Amino acid sequence: MKKLVSKEFIKIKLEEDAQKLIGRALCAILKYQTNVESTNNITKDFNGVGFTKSDSRTGTLTAKYYLKHGKLEEWQLKLWKGLNKKGEPRIMKYANQLNKIANGTN
């Protein structure tokens, strides 16, 4: 599998255009939520794709907002750019999944 999306790629793209990177990444992940999950803003099936349980509500709602408005609010960007316990932006936890999506293997 080609390494199309990596943590390094995400870091660079966050600096270039966080709005576009986060919006498009969340929309790509949203496509892998089941219909029930997407409709109810939850993660019910722990199948290794889509949002984690802790991100299901914010991820789903933020992706839907981006789809509707074509942009994110500053607080939404701040949330996904915010650092996790590893000191990485929150969106980076999805690097492997986004790489699989980019390669068409998810």
Residue, then its C-alpha position, 0 to 999 in steps of 0.5 A: m500500500k502506498k503511503l499517501v497520507s501520513k502524520e507528516f503529510i497531515k502536519i504539513k497540510l495543517e500548516e498550509d490549509a487547516q480548513k481544507l485538510i480537517g474538513r475533507a478528512l472528517c468528510a472522508i471518515l464520515k462516509y465510513q460511519t454506518n447510516v445509524e451512526s451518521t444519523n444519530n451522531i454516534t459510534k455503535d459498530f466498533n469495526g475499525v472504520g469511521f470515528t472512534k467512540s470519543d470522536s463520534r459526535t463531534g466528528t460527525l457534526t463537524a463533517k456535516y457542518y463542513l458539507k453544508h457550509g463549505k467551511l469550519e468555524e474557528w472553534q471547530l478547527k481548534l478542536w481538531k488541531g488541539l493536541n492529544k496526550k501524545g502531543e499531536p493534533r487530534i486529527m492525526k489519530y486518523a492518519n492510517q484510516l485516511n491513508k487506507i481511504a486514499n488508497g481505496t482499501n478501507 
